[in-house]
Amino acid sequence: MQAGKLSASKDGNGRALYDVAELERFFGQLTSPDEKRNAAVAANGHAAQQALQRMSDLRAEGLEREIRRLETMIEDVKADRDQWRQQATALLTDQRPKEAAVPTAAAPTPRGLLARLFWG
């Protein structure tokens, strides 16, 4: 008032009366305590929402890394399985080189006792 920053008028008893427009100009928009509390709750709610979104994003990134790791592991297991299958097939089938047929002398046919005694 005396510094010239806020103007006021006096009532009949000599008390200063301040105009609301003058108070708003000097101190800014007037808000009730409920409005301040609601604004604080809204700001906290927004911060909480951002924190939840960040947590959700981090969880999704972790799950995607885990999926890639498991897919790599599956590919490794499939390669091992194919290698074991090939080895088992090789062991179960005859893989030796085929030898050329060697002629063998015909085995003598067994003859009876009488044939051996009389005919030679």
ABEGO torsion letter per residue (X at the ends): XAAGABBBBBBAAGBBBBBAAAAAAAAEBBBBAAAAAAAAAAAAAAAAAAAAAAAAAAAAAAAAAAAAAAAAAAAAAAAAAAAAAAAAAAAABBABBBBBBBBBBBBBBBBBAAAAAAAX
